[in-house]
Amino acid sequence: MGRIRTIKPEYYRHEVLQDMERAHPGCYPMLVFSGLWTVADRAGRFQWRPRTLKLDILPFLDFDMSQTLNLLSDANLIIQYEVGGNLYGVIPTFTTHQRITGKEASAPPRYPDPPRGSTGETPVKHLVAQEKEKEGEKEKERRGASAPDLFAVFWAEYPRHESPRKAREAFVKAGITPELLESIIAWLAEARKSEQWQNKSLIPYATTWLNQRRWEGDPPPPPAVKATPSRDTVGLAETYRPPAHDACPNCDGSGRVLIVTDSTGIVARAPWSETRQARLAGPGEQLHQYRCSCGAGRQHMHLDPEPVHDIEAIA
């Protein structure tokens, strides 16, 4: 009975198997190879019986299983061996890529060990050692090629560039992955908005920042946003003085009134002040100054009287 096995995404980038597929159409080496994993025991061994294997692997496709097994054997992806007059096969890299769990992990292998070679070491173990050595070399190449590139990205984003050698050592020690680096870059972007990080002398050294894994905390907060005064409050904080009890409510005792108009008519009205006179009108609006109708307005007879009727019409 077949067993559940693991297949990794890298399997679909296997160059040797894809070259075999291209060179031998209709033999299905990739499907057969992965199918052998499901019939193999915990050590990657199976009985070399092409007709029986054909019943478990692609039974409804018309192809020669013996030919496909020979192709996989020629590529050292599987190895045939004989014990007690019976033929068996073994997948050299099976235990490297498969994780055996449950009762199967504690049970002995179902099929016998391959015979030892003249060196006292099985050919299977030799191939497995070669496979692990190749993977180790590839991993070193990937780390050697990617680590400096990742650090270069980090170094370009970090705003304080001092002691790059120590910073690189701390970066490697922290085990920064590409995914984590994206989060770090986002953290740095938020930190640069803060008042603290506007001052270079207040930014921690990159080595310290990495060793303390500060990206795991919150970035410094941005500066508080100052509210922009609206037209109703323009000038009040700068010039406001409590009016006298008998002061006119329209002009606060100044004797002058400011009125803002646009193409539709009067849009705003306020007691006069120097600040309001400079800032009350917005884009596309016009500011007018009138004499208030109260007693204080007699000091500004040079101004036109306040258009009371127009104001009452829009009130």
Backbone as CSV, one residue per row, in Angstrom:
resi,resn,N_x,N_y,N_z,CA_x,CA_y,CA_z,C_x,C_y,C_z
1,MET,0.843,-1.186,0.000,0.000,0.000,0.000,0.885,1.245,0.000
2,GLY,0.510,2.226,-0.793,1.299,3.441,-0.898,1.244,4.266,0.371
3,ARG,2.240,5.130,0.533,2.335,5.974,1.720,2.377,7.441,1.308
4,ILE,1.961,8.294,2.212,2.005,9.737,1.952,3.446,10.219,2.097
5,ARG,3.914,10.949,1.096,5.277,11.493,1.127,5.257,12.990,0.862
6,THR,6.405,13.605,1.061,6.548,15.052,0.875,7.208,15.347,-0.468
7,ILE,6.690,16.364,-1.149,7.319,16.821,-2.388,7.600,18.321,-2.248
8,LYS,8.815,18.712,-2.521,9.251,20.099,-2.336,9.103,20.889,-3.640
9,PRO,8.912,22.212,-3.545,8.778,23.029,-4.765,9.993,22.924,-5.687
10,GLU,11.196,22.705,-5.101,12.397,22.629,-5.937,12.363,21.436,-6.879
11,TYR,11.513,20.462,-6.582,11.451,19.265,-7.431,11.092,19.631,-8.868
12,TYR,10.264,20.658,-9.025,9.818,21.029,-10.360,10.842,21.888,-11.094
13,ARG,12.002,22.107,-10.459,13.121,22.763,-11.147,14.285,21.784,-11.349
14,HIS,14.030,20.493,-11.190,15.072,19.470,-11.306,15.501,19.372,-12.773
15,GLU,16.706,19.827,-13.066,17.159,19.905,-14.457,17.339,18.525,-15.086
16,VAL,17.922,17.583,-14.340,18.179,16.256,-14.900,16.879,15.573,-15.295
17,LEU,15.889,15.612,-14.422,14.617,14.973,-14.719,13.906,15.642,-15.890
18,GLN,13.988,16.942,-15.973,13.325,17.624,-17.090,14.038,17.364,-18.406
19,ASP,15.363,17.223,-18.361,16.086,16.825,-19.582,15.668,15.421,-20.009
20,MET,15.451,14.546,-19.039,14.992,13.192,-19.362,13.590,13.226,-19.952
21,GLU,12.721,14.049,-19.420,11.368,14.173,-19.967,11.410,14.631,-21.418
22,ARG,12.294,15.585,-21.706,12.394,16.107,-23.061,12.998,15.076,-24.014
23,ALA,13.979,14.334,-23.531,14.665,13.364,-24.386,13.874,12.073,-24.564
24,HIS,12.975,11.762,-23.601,12.233,10.494,-23.661,10.751,10.759,-23.425
25,PRO,10.086,11.376,-24.379,8.650,11.636,-24.202,7.877,10.327,-24.092
26,GLY,6.903,10.332,-23.211,6.088,9.141,-23.025,6.626,8.169,-22.010
27,CYS,7.792,8.469,-21.401,8.339,7.595,-20.355,8.002,8.095,-18.945
28,TYR,7.634,9.367,-18.832,7.184,9.969,-17.572,8.171,9.766,-16.414
29,PRO,9.462,10.077,-16.587,10.420,9.839,-15.500,10.126,10.657,-14.232
30,MET,9.629,11.913,-14.383,9.364,12.720,-13.193,8.218,12.141,-12.378
31,LEU,7.145,11.741,-13.040,6.007,11.169,-12.321,6.363,9.821,-11.705
32,VAL,7.108,9.001,-12.438,7.474,7.689,-11.923,8.401,7.837,-10.718
33,PHE,9.373,8.751,-10.818,10.319,8.933,-9.716,9.584,9.346,-8.441
34,SER,8.666,10.323,-8.558,7.912,10.740,-7.368,6.969,9.629,-6.909
35,GLY,6.464,8.819,-7.850,5.616,7.705,-7.457,6.361,6.637,-6.683
36,LEU,7.657,6.460,-6.995,8.459,5.472,-6.263,8.587,5.829,-4.791
37,TRP,8.511,7.112,-4.471,8.600,7.503,-3.064,7.442,6.894,-2.256
38,THR,6.275,6.800,-2.888,5.097,6.327,-2.156,5.112,4.814,-1.942
39,VAL,5.867,4.074,-2.756,5.925,2.610,-2.584,7.176,2.187,-1.827
40,ALA,8.119,3.104,-1.608,9.358,2.771,-0.910,9.116,2.696,0.594
41,ASP,9.971,1.927,1.283,9.868,1.848,2.736,10.578,3.042,3.369
42,ARG,10.718,3.027,4.696,11.274,4.181,5.405,12.714,4.478,5.041
43,ALA,13.420,3.522,4.420,14.805,3.719,3.991,14.910,4.039,2.506
44,GLY,13.771,4.179,1.831,13.794,4.493,0.405,13.998,3.280,-0.481
45,ARG,13.690,2.075,0.014,13.896,0.847,-0.750,12.557,0.305,-1.262
46,PHE,12.612,-0.375,-2.404,11.404,-0.951,-2.994,11.785,-2.195,-3.793
47,GLN,10.819,-3.037,-4.068,11.059,-4.227,-4.880,11.100,-3.851,-6.361
48,TRP,12.137,-4.327,-7.041,12.306,-3.993,-8.463,11.438,-4.947,-9.287
49,ARG,10.161,-4.670,-9.322,9.195,-5.447,-10.083,8.407,-4.490,-10.971
50,PRO,8.874,-4.282,-12.200,8.252,-3.273,-13.074,6.752,-3.469,-13.256
51,ARG,6.295,-4.711,-13.449,4.870,-4.915,-13.689,4.042,-4.583,-12.454
52,THR,4.544,-4.955,-11.275,3.826,-4.624,-10.035,3.855,-3.117,-9.776
53,LEU,5.003,-2.500,-10.001,5.100,-1.047,-9.827,4.157,-0.314,-10.759
54,LYS,3.956,-0.868,-11.966,3.066,-0.221,-12.937,1.629,-0.192,-12.431
55,LEU,1.250,-1.181,-11.595,-0.096,-1.183,-11.035,-0.304,-0.049,-10.033
56,ASP,0.792,0.379,-9.352,0.707,1.437,-8.337,1.027,2.815,-8.888
57,ILE,1.746,2.876,-10.009,2.207,4.170,-10.548,1.730,4.304,-11.991
58,LEU,0.835,5.197,-12.239,0.307,5.489,-13.582,-0.238,4.237,-14.271
59,PRO,-1.165,3.527,-13.664,-1.650,2.281,-14.265,-2.451,2.487,-15.554
60,PHE,-2.996,3.671,-15.778,-3.849,3.881,-16.943,-3.114,4.518,-18.116
61,LEU,-1.798,4.747,-17.965,-0.998,5.288,-19.069,-0.194,4.164,-19.699
62,ASP,-0.123,4.187,-21.009,0.555,3.117,-21.757,2.032,3.488,-21.932
63,PHE,2.916,2.905,-21.143,4.356,3.122,-21.277,5.082,1.938,-20.660
64,ASP,6.374,1.845,-20.932,7.188,0.725,-20.463,7.846,1.111,-19.133
65,MET,7.377,0.534,-18.026,7.929,0.851,-16.723,9.396,0.436,-16.618
66,SER,9.763,-0.697,-17.225,11.160,-1.152,-17.173,12.091,-0.131,-17.799
67,GLN,11.679,0.444,-18.920,12.508,1.440,-19.586,12.684,2.680,-18.712
68,THR,11.599,3.112,-18.049,11.684,4.300,-17.196,12.578,4.046,-15.991
69,LEU,12.474,2.850,-15.392,13.341,2.519,-14.257,14.811,2.519,-14.671
70,ASN,15.086,2.011,-15.860,16.470,2.004,-16.346,16.981,3.419,-16.575
71,LEU,16.106,4.310,-17.069,16.512,5.707,-17.258,16.876,6.350,-15.915
72,LEU,16.049,6.101,-14.909,16.329,6.664,-13.586,17.583,6.049,-12.981
73,SER,17.817,4.783,-13.254,19.022,4.119,-12.743,20.273,4.655,-13.420
74,ASP,20.199,4.879,-14.748,21.355,5.422,-15.474,21.739,6.803,-14.956
75,ALA,20.754,7.556,-14.448,21.019,8.900,-13.912,21.368,8.867,-12.429
76,ASN,21.510,7.639,-11.856,21.840,7.464,-10.430,20.769,8.037,-9.506
77,LEU,19.545,8.204,-10.020,18.450,8.639,-9.165,17.899,7.470,-8.358
78,ILE,18.025,6.271,-8.888,17.712,5.048,-8.154,18.823,4.049,-8.437
79,ILE,18.991,3.069,-7.550,20.042,2.058,-7.705,19.417,0.674,-7.531
80,GLN,19.731,-0.201,-8.456,19.248,-1.580,-8.367,20.277,-2.434,-7.633
81,TYR,19.798,-3.341,-6.781,20.704,-4.261,-6.106,19.976,-5.598,-5.900
82,GLU,20.748,-6.631,-5.593,20.192,-7.978,-5.466,20.551,-8.561,-4.100
83,VAL,19.577,-9.168,-3.470,19.771,-9.858,-2.186,18.950,-11.149,-2.219
84,GLY,19.617,-12.305,-2.024,18.912,-13.585,-1.996,18.192,-13.911,-3.277
85,GLY,18.731,-13.486,-4.403,18.119,-13.774,-5.688,16.965,-12.863,-6.050
86,ASN,16.638,-11.880,-5.201,15.557,-10.928,-5.480,16.141,-9.551,-5.799
87,LEU,15.517,-8.856,-6.726,15.965,-7.519,-7.120,15.219,-6.459,-6.324
88,TYR,15.989,-5.482,-5.893,15.419,-4.356,-5.152,15.977,-3.055,-5.743
89,GLY,15.329,-1.979,-5.403,15.817,-0.659,-5.769,15.859,0.235,-4.548
90,VAL,16.698,1.250,-4.593,16.790,2.198,-3.484,16.945,3.597,-4.054
91,ILE,16.327,4.565,-3.395,16.426,5.982,-3.771,17.480,6.608,-2.859
92,PRO,18.660,6.948,-3.389,19.774,7.396,-2.528,19.447,8.622,-1.680
93,THR,18.659,9.540,-2.217,18.398,10.794,-1.501,17.085,10.771,-0.731
94,PHE,16.494,9.590,-0.589,15.171,9.492,0.027,15.165,10.029,1.455
95,THR,16.081,9.566,2.287,16.094,9.974,3.700,16.500,11.430,3.887
96,THR,17.124,12.011,2.875,17.504,13.425,2.960,16.291,14.333,2.795
97,HIS,15.362,13.929,1.931,14.236,14.802,1.590,12.907,14.372,2.190
98,GLN,12.848,13.182,2.799,11.587,12.721,3.378,11.684,12.673,4.900
99,ARG,10.604,13.046,5.555,10.538,13.006,7.012,9.559,11.902,7.409
100,ILE,10.072,10.860,7.999,9.266,9.705,8.366,8.757,9.881,9.792
101,THR,7.465,9.714,9.983,6.861,9.910,11.302,5.958,8.730,11.640
102,GLY,5.407,8.750,12.850,4.444,7.746,13.260,5.062,6.373,13.477
103,LYS,4.258,5.342,13.276,4.702,3.976,13.498,5.811,3.589,12.521
104,GLU,5.755,4.146,11.320,6.767,3.799,10.323,8.154,4.211,10.782
105,ALA,8.270,5.320,11.523,9.577,5.812,11.950,10.241,4.852,12.932
106,SER,9.448,4.177,13.756,10.017,3.264,14.750,10.148,1.828,14.246
107,ALA,9.527,1.535,13.105,9.591,0.180,12.553,10.876,-0.006,11.736
108,PRO,11.391,-1.223,11.632,12.573,-1.461,10.803,12.221,-1.349,9.323
109,PRO,13.213,-1.104,8.455,12.948,-1.059,7.020,12.322,-2.369,6.544
110,ARG,11.439,-2.277,5.584,10.715,-3.454,5.097,11.589,-4.351,4.230
111,TYR,12.543,-3.718,3.504,13.362,-4.476,2.564,14.818,-4.497,3.030
112,PRO,15.609,-5.495,2.590,16.980,-5.675,3.102,17.923,-4.577,2.650
113,ASP,19.035,-4.444,3.403,20.068,-3.467,3.060,20.750,-3.855,1.756
114,PRO,21.215,-2.852,0.997,22.035,-3.158,-0.179,23.342,-3.801,0.254
115,PRO,23.961,-4.633,-0.588,25.232,-5.257,-0.227,26.345,-4.229,-0.150
116,ARG,27.349,-4.491,0.683,28.485,-3.579,0.818,29.423,-3.743,-0.361
117,GLY,30.055,-2.625,-0.723,31.020,-2.675,-1.811,32.384,-3.099,-1.305
118,SER,33.348,-3.045,-2.180,34.700,-3.496,-1.835,35.364,-2.586,-0.826
119,THR,34.893,-1.349,-0.715,35.492,-0.398,0.232,34.867,-0.499,1.612
120,GLY,33.882,-1.413,1.758,33.226,-1.524,3.064,32.124,-0.521,3.251
121,GLU,31.849,0.265,2.213,30.796,1.274,2.283,29.798,0.990,1.178
122,THR,28.535,1.047,1.475,27.534,0.768,0.454,27.558,1.863,-0.596
123,PRO,27.289,1.512,-1.864,27.221,2.548,-2.897,26.135,3.564,-2.603
124,VAL,25.086,3.148,-1.918,24.019,4.093,-1.597,24.525,5.185,-0.658
125,LYS,25.213,4.788,0.414,25.740,5.772,1.351,26.714,6.718,0.672
126,HIS,27.479,6.178,-0.265,28.436,7.020,-0.984,27.701,8.092,-1.795
127,LEU,26.613,7.690,-2.476,25.853,8.660,-3.257,25.152,9.685,-2.366
128,VAL,24.654,9.216,-1.229,24.014,10.152,-0.308,25.011,11.179,0.202
129,ALA,26.216,10.728,0.517,27.251,11.655,0.978,27.579,12.687,-0.101
130,GLN,27.652,12.201,-1.366,27.916,13.136,-2.468,26.787,14.147,-2.607
131,GLU,25.549,13.662,-2.478,24.399,14.556,-2.607,24.410,15.628,-1.511
132,LYS,24.692,15.228,-0.272,24.739,16.193,0.830,25.872,17.195,0.639
133,GLU,26.990,16.703,0.124,28.119,17.605,-0.101,27.770,18.653,-1.154
134,LYS,27.082,18.215,-2.222,26.678,19.164,-3.258,25.695,20.194,-2.709
135,GLU,24.733,19.717,-1.903,23.770,20.657,-1.340,24.446,21.650,-0.398
136,GLY,25.439,21.159,0.373,26.166,22.065,1.250,26.913,23.140,0.478
137,GLU,27.513,22.738,-0.653,28.229,23.711,-1.477,27.276,24.740,-2.076
138,LYS,26.104,24.264,-2.526,25.131,25.199,-3.090,24.632,26.174,-2.039
139,GLU,24.421,25.662,-0.812,23.956,26.537,0.264,24.992,27.598,0.601
140,LYS,26.272,27.210,0.611,27.331,28.186,0.863,27.366,29.248,-0.227
141,GLU,27.178,28.793,-1.491,27.171,29.749,-2.596,26.013,30.721,-2.464
142,ARG,24.830,30.185,-2.082,23.671,31.070,-1.934,23.891,32.078,-0.820
143,ARG,24.436,31.610,0.310,24.685,32.543,1.417,25.745,33.560,1.053
144,GLY,26.786,33.082,0.394,27.867,33.999,0.021,27.419,35.046,-0.955
145,ALA,26.437,34.690,-1.807,25.978,35.644,-2.813,24.902,36.560,-2.272
146,SER,24.079,36.055,-1.325,22.922,36.837,-0.910,23.184,37.713,0.307
147,ALA,23.999,37.232,1.270,24.197,37.989,2.498,24.729,39.404,2.252
148,PRO,25.819,39.569,1.443,26.294,40.931,1.197,25.251,41.788,0.507
149,ASP,24.448,41.193,-0.407,23.430,41.964,-1.101,22.372,42.449,-0.118
150,LEU,21.941,41.592,0.791,20.948,41.993,1.774,21.500,43.092,2.682
151,PHE,22.752,42.940,3.102,23.339,43.968,3.953,23.460,45.293,3.196
152,ALA,23.798,45.227,1.905,23.914,46.456,1.120,22.577,47.187,1.056
153,VAL,21.485,46.436,0.935,20.157,47.056,0.937,19.881,47.715,2.290
154,PHE,20.195,46.989,3.355,19.993,47.548,4.699,20.843,48.801,4.906
155,TRP,22.103,48.728,4.503,23.032,49.845,4.721,22.586,51.090,3.963
156,ALA,22.002,50.896,2.789,21.519,52.043,2.014,20.312,52.701,2.681
157,GLU,19.535,51.915,3.437,18.342,52.452,4.086,18.639,53.050,5.459
158,TYR,19.680,52.524,6.145,19.960,53.014,7.495,20.617,54.388,7.416
159,PRO,20.132,55.387,8.157,20.594,56.769,7.965,21.943,57.114,8.593
160,ARG,22.520,56.240,9.420,23.804,56.570,10.046,24.846,55.545,9.607
161,HIS,25.822,55.988,8.832,26.811,55.088,8.238,28.149,55.212,8.968
162,GLU,28.315,54.388,9.994,29.576,54.328,10.724,29.863,52.873,11.087
163,SER,31.139,52.496,11.039,31.589,51.131,11.353,30.857,50.081,10.519
164,PRO,30.983,50.149,9.189,30.256,49.190,8.346,30.682,47.742,8.567
165,ARG,31.955,47.492,8.888,32.398,46.116,9.070,31.692,45.480,10.273
166,LYS,31.662,46.195,11.402,30.982,45.672,12.588,29.480,45.543,12.341
167,ALA,28.931,46.488,11.581,27.501,46.416,11.278,27.192,45.187,10.435
168,ARG,28.080,44.875,9.484,27.863,43.685,8.653,27.906,42.408,9.504
169,GLU,28.850,42.352,10.438,28.928,41.181,11.325,27.660,41.046,12.160
170,ALA,27.146,42.164,12.679,25.912,42.116,13.469,24.729,41.726,12.595
171,PHE,24.747,42.175,11.340,23.661,41.848,10.409,23.619,40.352,10.144
172,VAL,24.786,39.747,9.886,24.853,38.307,9.632,24.461,37.526,10.886
173,LYS,24.925,37.988,12.038,24.628,37.318,13.303,23.135,37.343,13.597
174,ALA,22.457,38.413,13.207,21.021,38.537,13.470,20.192,37.625,12.579
175,GLY,20.800,37.070,11.528,20.071,36.147,10.653,18.956,36.826,9.879
176,ILE,19.240,37.978,9.299,18.218,38.732,8.577,17.879,38.017,7.272
177,THR,16.621,37.674,7.092,16.132,37.062,5.861,15.549,38.144,4.948
178,PRO,15.331,37.843,3.662,14.710,38.842,2.784,13.354,39.317,3.288
179,GLU,12.560,38.403,3.852,11.249,38.798,4.366,11.385,39.730,5.564
180,LEU,12.312,39.395,6.473,12.525,40.242,7.647,13.092,41.593,7.235
181,LEU,13.941,41.610,6.208,14.525,42.867,5.754,13.440,43.823,5.260
182,GLU,12.397,43.300,4.625,11.294,44.161,4.180,10.627,44.836,5.371
183,SER,10.426,44.082,6.458,9.828,44.670,7.658,10.754,45.712,8.275
184,ILE,12.063,45.440,8.264,13.030,46.388,8.818,13.029,47.691,8.025
185,ILE,12.974,47.590,6.701,12.955,48.789,5.866,11.707,49.624,6.160
186,ALA,10.566,48.963,6.343,9.341,49.688,6.693,9.486,50.363,8.058
187,TRP,10.128,49.670,9.014,10.372,50.238,10.338,11.235,51.484,10.221
188,LEU,12.292,51.416,9.432,13.198,52.553,9.273,12.493,53.734,8.616
189,ALA,11.604,53.455,7.677,10.875,54.532,7.006,10.016,55.305,8.007
190,GLU,9.401,54.595,8.954,8.610,55.272,9.980,9.507,56.030,10.950
191,ALA,10.657,55.433,11.308,11.558,56.079,12.268,12.117,57.386,11.716
192,ARG,12.372,57.434,10.411,12.937,58.662,9.818,11.977,59.845,9.894
193,LYS,10.700,59.574,10.135,9.731,60.669,10.258,9.769,61.324,11.639
194,SER,10.402,60.676,12.609,10.406,61.187,13.984,11.411,62.320,14.138
195,GLU,11.201,63.140,15.183,12.130,64.230,15.467,13.494,63.686,15.875
196,GLN,13.513,62.581,16.607,14.779,62.002,17.062,15.677,61.636,15.888
197,TRP,15.111,60.999,14.880,15.928,60.532,13.756,16.204,61.629,12.738
198,GLN,15.672,62.835,12.973,16.070,63.970,12.153,17.456,64.479,12.555
199,ASN,17.844,64.146,13.796,19.153,64.542,14.319,20.077,63.323,14.264
200,LYS,21.082,63.367,13.410,21.943,62.201,13.189,22.623,61.738,14.464
201,SER,22.973,62.672,15.342,23.681,62.297,16.569,22.796,61.497,17.523
202,LEU,21.468,61.556,17.338,20.548,60.818,18.206,20.183,59.451,17.635
203,ILE,20.611,59.165,16.412,20.323,57.864,15.799,21.345,56.848,16.305
204,PRO,20.919,55.698,16.789,21.883,54.707,17.306,22.756,54.150,16.183
205,TYR,23.966,53.708,16.559,24.824,53.044,15.582,24.107,51.806,15.034
206,ALA,24.360,51.495,13.771,23.712,50.338,13.150,24.046,49.055,13.896
207,THR,25.292,48.933,14.361,25.691,47.733,15.102,24.869,47.569,16.376
208,THR,24.715,48.652,17.119,23.903,48.612,18.344,22.457,48.299,18.025
209,TRP,21.940,48.942,16.996,20.538,48.759,16.614,20.265,47.302,16.228
210,LEU,21.211,46.683,15.510,21.033,45.292,15.091,21.203,44.327,16.251
211,ASN,22.232,44.553,17.077,22.476,43.643,18.201,21.306,43.641,19.188
212,GLN,20.674,44.788,19.365,19.556,44.887,20.296,18.204,44.573,19.648
213,ARG,18.238,44.254,18.348,17.034,43.867,17.605,15.910,44.875,17.835
214,ARG,16.238,46.145,17.640,15.274,47.191,17.954,14.089,47.223,16.996
215,TRP,14.224,46.574,15.842,13.098,46.544,14.918,11.916,45.765,15.496
216,GLU,12.162,44.991,16.569,11.069,44.237,17.185,10.186,45.123,18.060
217,GLY,10.637,46.335,18.354,9.821,47.287,19.103,9.185,48.301,18.157
218,ASP,8.532,49.292,18.728,7.880,50.326,17.929,8.897,51.396,17.528
219,PRO,8.782,51.954,16.315,9.670,53.043,15.919,9.345,54.315,16.696
220,PRO,10.296,55.270,16.769,10.007,56.534,17.452,8.786,57.210,16.832
221,PRO,7.938,57.847,17.653,6.712,58.449,17.118,7.025,59.680,16.269
222,PRO,6.206,59.964,15.276,6.400,61.183,14.476,6.033,62.413,15.291
223,PRO,6.491,63.587,14.887,6.149,64.806,15.631,4.652,65.073,15.572
224,ALA,4.150,65.723,16.621,2.721,66.043,16.684,2.365,67.027,15.576
225,VAL,1.248,66.792,14.929,0.791,67.654,13.841,0.041,68.835,14.429
226,LYS,0.460,70.054,14.080,-0.199,71.259,14.561,-1.443,71.523,13.733
227,ALA,-2.542,71.741,14.411,-3.801,71.983,13.713,-3.776,73.328,13.005
228,THR,-4.261,73.357,11.766,-4.355,74.597,10.995,-5.611,75.338,11.409
229,PRO,-5.507,76.598,11.821,-6.698,77.319,12.284,-7.701,77.514,11.164
230,SER,-8.986,77.356,11.468,-10.028,77.596,10.480,-10.327,79.087,10.401
231,ARG,-11.182,79.433,9.418,-11.479,80.846,9.238,-12.210,81.414,10.452
232,ASP,-12.964,80.531,11.151,-13.708,81.032,12.307,-12.800,81.395,13.467
233,THR,-11.563,80.814,13.498,-10.672,81.075,14.626,-9.454,81.892,14.241
234,VAL,-9.320,82.281,12.969,-8.149,83.045,12.540,-8.053,84.346,13.320
235,GLY,-6.900,84.571,13.916,-6.634,85.840,14.580,-7.130,85.932,16.000
236,LEU,-7.940,84.971,16.453,-8.475,85.099,17.806,-7.390,84.959,18.855
237,ALA,-6.487,83.981,18.696,-5.442,83.757,19.699,-4.443,84.889,19.724
238,GLU,-4.215,85.504,18.547,-3.177,86.530,18.491,-3.669,87.879,19.016
239,THR,-4.934,88.226,18.744,-5.363,89.602,19.003,-6.564,89.704,19.941
240,TYR,-7.099,88.563,20.355,-8.348,88.628,21.117,-8.139,89.267,22.497
241,ARG,-9.005,90.167,22.794,-9.094,90.746,24.133,-10.564,90.729,24.525
242,PRO,-10.878,90.359,25.729,-12.297,90.351,26.120,-12.908,91.731,25.923
243,PRO,-13.992,91.831,25.167,-14.588,93.163,24.937,-15.243,93.704,26.214
244,ALA,-15.405,94.997,26.229,-16.108,95.631,27.353,-17.560,95.183,27.328
245,HIS,-18.217,95.306,28.494,-19.594,94.830,28.596,-20.516,95.567,27.637
246,ASP,-20.196,96.821,27.336,-21.063,97.597,26.456,-20.541,97.641,25.029
247,ALA,-19.544,96.783,24.688,-18.994,96.791,23.334,-19.982,96.191,22.358
248,CYS,-19.938,96.654,21.129,-20.833,96.150,20.071,-20.463,94.705,19.735
249,PRO,-21.405,93.786,19.687,-21.082,92.385,19.362,-20.637,92.189,17.912
250,ASN,-20.955,93.147,17.044,-20.582,93.007,15.636,-19.126,93.346,15.382
251,CYS,-18.577,94.322,16.143,-17.202,94.760,15.884,-16.292,94.628,17.089
252,ASP,-16.799,94.122,18.215,-16.006,93.984,19.440,-15.409,95.312,19.884
253,GLY,-16.077,96.422,19.553,-15.611,97.733,19.969,-14.571,98.339,19.052
254,SER,-14.206,97.662,17.948,-13.188,98.228,17.049,-13.777,99.254,16.100
255,GLY,-15.094,99.218,15.892,-15.742,100.147,14.974,-15.650,99.706,13.528
256,ARG,-14.976,98.572,13.278,-14.832,98.095,11.898,-15.261,96.631,11.796
257,VAL,-15.793,96.275,10.618,-16.277,94.925,10.343,-15.654,94.426,9.034
258,LEU,-15.206,93.151,9.039,-14.654,92.532,7.832,-15.690,91.592,7.230
259,ILE,-15.879,91.712,5.928,-16.833,90.859,5.211,-16.122,90.219,4.026
260,VAL,-16.297,88.897,3.873,-15.694,88.143,2.771,-16.777,87.788,1.765
261,THR,-16.498,88.034,0.503,-17.453,87.713,-0.568,-16.769,86.870,-1.634
262,ASP,-17.606,86.144,-2.374,-17.129,85.466,-3.586,-18.168,85.685,-4.666
263,SER,-18.173,84.883,-5.703,-19.083,85.091,-6.820,-20.546,84.887,-6.435
264,THR,-20.784,84.192,-5.301,-22.162,83.940,-4.886,-22.691,84.985,-3.918
265,GLY,-21.826,85.831,-3.366,-22.242,86.839,-2.415,-21.405,86.809,-1.161
266,ILE,-21.993,87.188,-0.025,-21.284,87.235,1.250,-21.165,85.822,1.809
267,VAL,-19.916,85.415,2.205,-19.693,84.066,2.724,-19.198,84.068,4.160
268,ALA,-18.698,85.230,4.673,-18.199,85.261,6.043,-18.182,86.691,6.551
269,ARG,-18.264,86.829,7.888,-18.273,88.146,8.520,-17.629,88.020,9.889
270,ALA,-16.767,88.988,10.285,-16.082,88.927,11.567,-15.659,90.323,11.991
271,PRO,-15.511,90.545,13.308,-14.968,91.831,13.774,-13.563,92.041,13.195
272,TRP,-13.172,93.286,13.026,-11.876,93.603,12.419,-10.732,93.284,13.376
273,SER,-9.606,92.766,12.824,-8.314,92.684,13.508,-7.256,92.617,12.420
274,GLU,-6.032,92.960,12.772,-4.969,92.957,11.758,-4.741,91.545,11.203
275,THR,-4.779,90.552,12.096,-4.543,89.182,11.642,-5.667,88.708,10.735
276,ARG,-6.918,89.000,11.127,-8.026,88.609,10.274,-7.948,89.315,8.920
277,GLN,-7.568,90.539,8.922,-7.496,91.283,7.669,-6.485,90.651,6.714
278,ALA,-5.436,90.017,7.276,-4.404,89.416,6.435,-4.741,87.984,6.025
279,ARG,-5.593,87.303,6.825,-5.724,85.860,6.597,-7.160,85.359,6.475
280,LEU,-8.146,86.222,6.605,-9.514,85.726,6.632,-9.993,85.226,5.284
281,ALA,-9.644,85.903,4.215,-10.140,85.530,2.883,-9.351,84.349,2.325
282,GLY,-10.069,83.471,1.626,-9.438,82.317,1.003,-9.269,82.524,-0.486
283,PRO,-8.805,81.469,-1.201,-8.628,81.571,-2.660,-9.953,81.890,-3.355
284,GLY,-9.920,82.810,-4.276,-11.117,83.170,-5.030,-12.089,84.049,-4.263
285,GLU,-11.684,84.550,-3.096,-12.567,85.380,-2.287,-11.975,86.787,-2.144
286,GLN,-12.845,87.727,-1.821,-12.430,89.117,-1.653,-12.805,89.581,-0.248
287,LEU,-11.919,90.401,0.331,-12.132,90.912,1.687,-12.493,92.391,1.625
288,HIS,-13.551,92.759,2.367,-14.008,94.152,2.409,-14.052,94.620,3.864
289,GLN,-13.719,95.904,4.058,-13.746,96.499,5.393,-14.810,97.600,5.428
290,TYR,-15.686,97.506,6.425,-16.794,98.466,6.530,-16.806,99.121,7.908
291,ARG,-17.505,100.283,7.972,-17.717,100.985,9.235,-18.917,100.379,9.929
292,CYS,-18.732,100.051,11.218,-19.829,99.475,11.975,-20.871,100.547,12.269
293,SER,-22.083,100.114,12.412,-23.180,101.057,12.642,-23.268,101.505,14.099
294,CYS,-22.414,100.960,14.966,-22.459,101.339,16.376,-21.712,102.657,16.590
295,GLY,-21.688,103.120,17.820,-21.039,104.384,18.129,-19.550,104.372,17.832
296,ALA,-18.881,103.225,18.035,-17.453,103.149,17.759,-17.143,103.333,16.290
297,GLY,-18.150,103.102,15.412,-17.922,103.259,13.987,-17.750,104.688,13.555
298,ARG,-18.119,105.678,14.402,-17.970,107.084,14.023,-16.504,107.478,13.889
299,GLN,-15.580,106.646,14.458,-14.155,106.956,14.337,-13.631,106.636,12.934
300,HIS,-14.455,105.960,12.122,-13.994,105.511,10.798,-14.973,105.971,9.728
301,MET,-15.227,107.273,9.723,-16.180,107.817,8.774,-15.683,107.713,7.334
302,HIS,-14.389,107.462,7.156,-13.877,107.334,5.794,-14.289,106.013,5.158
303,LEU,-14.806,105.060,5.944,-15.225,103.762,5.421,-16.698,103.767,5.080
304,ASP,-17.103,102.926,4.154,-18.518,102.782,3.830,-19.236,102.109,4.985
305,PRO,-20.480,102.415,5.186,-21.224,101.781,6.283,-21.449,100.292,6.008
306,GLU,-21.567,99.557,7.057,-21.776,98.103,6.960,-23.101,97.809,6.266
307,PRO,-23.116,96.905,5.238,-24.381,96.569,4.522,-25.239,95.657,5.381
308,VAL,-25.919,96.251,6.341,-26.672,95.487,7.316,-27.753,94.635,6.656
309,HIS,-28.447,95.176,5.685,-29.558,94.442,5.081,-29.081,93.208,4.343
310,ASP,-27.930,93.336,3.679,-27.394,92.163,2.962,-26.986,91.069,3.947
311,ILE,-26.425,91.459,5.081,-25.976,90.479,6.069,-27.177,89.771,6.697
312,GLU,-28.232,90.565,6.983,-29.402,89.959,7.570,-30.064,88.991,6.577
313,ALA,-29.892,89.258,5.293,-30.511,88.405,4.282,-29.849,87.029,4.242
314,ILE,-28.521,86.945,4.573,-27.849,85.645,4.522,-27.770,84.996,5.890
315,ALA,-28.177,85.700,6.945,-28.060,85.152,8.295,-29.028,83.987,8.499
